[in-house]
Amino acid sequence: MIVSAITELRRRYESVLERLEAACLACGRPRNDVALVAVSKFCSARAVSEIAAAGQADFGESYVLEALAKREDLAKVPHCAGIRWHMVGHVQTRKAAQTAGVFALVHSLDSVRSAAAFERRLLVSGSRQAVLAQVNTAGELQKSGVRPEELFALVDYITEQCPHLELRGLMCLPPVFDAGEAARPHFARLYALRESLRSRLGLALPELSMGMSGDFAAAVAEGATLVRIGTDIFGVRSENR
Ligand SMILES: *Cc1c(COP(=O)(O)O)cnc(C)c1O
């Protein structure tokens, strides 16, 4: 990476931190209520290393193989040793074996089938995996995520049948990208679902993963504890590799 690109990357990162702080301030939440997950899909290991050097610890990836390769690339870089890798993309059931036990948090658990695949794998390795249930807050408009009416059944399944899965909360990915306030009802819906799970099942479910580059301020106002930001840190991705 050339020096000006590194400077630009750092500048963008600092700007996101400032805007996140402002978003917390605006709704009266302490800044440390909200963790920033830097979404580095399609970005180089070098770019991840630069942001890690600036103090970022949580990184999110969408593709299992890409995440594993990047981790491997950075394994020997001392200041990257403490990185917590998050899986934010859809995990196909057949990839569960490679995913289980590898990530600090899997944000995208969205079916009983997938939970069962994770549990089978974790039973063999003896490790545990923290997960969020990804909720389809938009019904028909959206493909990934469990429908709200099926969420309780999924949560029951995880808590009763999957002792190696630790359900930490909920995640959503509204279909209205970069729409700022337009995504807000989806965030409010996720919050309300979490509250109803809490009161029905007595679970803590401390995490709400919601908000991306275009809408994280609205998500913070609606109670996000994890915001997943890619473009505003790393620049526009070319996804058609
Ligand atoms: C790519 C991605 C993000 C980051 O989106 P940006 O708009 O680039 O900030 C967040 N969450 C998920 C699930 C993603 O796939």
The ligand as a MOL file (V3000), in Angstrom:
LIG
                    3D

  0  0  0     0  0            999 V3000
M  V30 BEGIN CTAB
M  V30 COUNTS 15 15 0 0 0
M  V30 BEGIN ATOM
M  V30 1 C -20.7970 -5.7830 4.0110 0
M  V30 2 C -21.5800 -5.8610 5.2600 0
M  V30 3 C -21.5550 -4.8170 6.1940 0
M  V30 4 C -20.8110 -3.5150 5.9720 0
M  V30 5 O -21.5750 -2.7140 5.1180 0
M  V30 6 P -21.0860 -1.2350 4.7010 0
M  V30 7 O -22.3000 -0.6550 4.0790 0
M  V30 8 O -19.9640 -1.4130 3.7550 0
M  V30 9 O -20.6910 -0.5350 5.9370 0
M  V30 10 C -22.2680 -4.9910 7.3680 0
M  V30 11 N -22.9650 -6.1180 7.6170 0
M  V30 12 C -23.0090 -7.1370 6.7520 0
M  V30 13 C -23.7890 -8.3500 7.0900 0
M  V30 14 C -22.3320 -7.0370 5.5380 0
M  V30 15 O -22.3930 -8.0490 4.6700 0
M  V30 END ATOM
M  V30 BEGIN BOND
M  V30 1 1 1 2
M  V30 2 1 2 3
M  V30 3 2 2 14
M  V30 4 1 3 4
M  V30 5 2 3 10
M  V30 6 1 4 5
M  V30 7 1 5 6
M  V30 8 2 6 7
M  V30 9 1 6 8
M  V30 10 1 6 9
M  V30 11 1 10 11
M  V30 12 2 11 12
M  V30 13 1 12 13
M  V30 14 1 12 14
M  V30 15 1 14 15
M  V30 END BOND
M  V30 END CTAB
M  END
